[in-house]
């Protein structure tokens, strides 16, 4: 499968036109590789560590020519590329080693088998539907039924076993509280608390929640669970490797140098 064919297939599934206005999905750097056979390194965040991993793989004979990332490289008002700065160095290495960088962000969040669906599937939720529909069958987050219902303690244990977060932060609730209706949204999902409550969820797994958002959840009878950005989105990258392989990409690998940028000191 050529890179141009891969991108056409992917965008037929997760159209970049579905992205939010503030987002930057699609090609970040395309160094003239569209007609080459696709060799894909999948990651959550395109960093210099991931780029060096791709270059090292090239040097050992692996046919890597595309970093396929969830998070955009060029984002948030970047208006210059300078030597010595991370994005500038990424661009220089991308062109000199002919390694493209492509991002699927908020378009990938909405689709079936995207970031939210993978969380729901890993937790074996039933009767799943989007928290916030954006078009027929698609939308942000997922809400569904735990069958059988779990105590909060058992649900937190399950989340730890499945996603291995470095830390779980939970709004105040009794450990034996029974949870049947669970909402999930990978990445920064605290802005959807109202929609989650309106949908009837008893607990909500997401990340990047602030102090007063835990207060809001507690006051509204919702158990808010923050497992961290990396832990809630990395599983979708693993699933994407499988989907790209099934679609016909002959060489595709999950990055081993993807990073969780939050570290926790345990004194």
Secondary structure, DSSP 8 states (H G I E B T S, - for coil): -BHHHHHHHHHHHS-GGGS-TT---EEEE--S-TTSB-EEEEEEE--HHHHHHHHHHHHTT----EEEEEE-SS-SS-----TTSHHHHHHHHHHHHT-EEEE--HHHHHSTTSHHHHHHHHTT-EEEEEEEEEETTEEEEEEEEEEEEEEHHHHHHHHHHHH--S--EE-S--TT-EEEEEEEEEEE-GGGHHHHHHTT-SEEEEE---HHHHHHHHHTT-EEEE--HHHHHHHHHHHHHHHHHHHT-SEEEE-S-----------
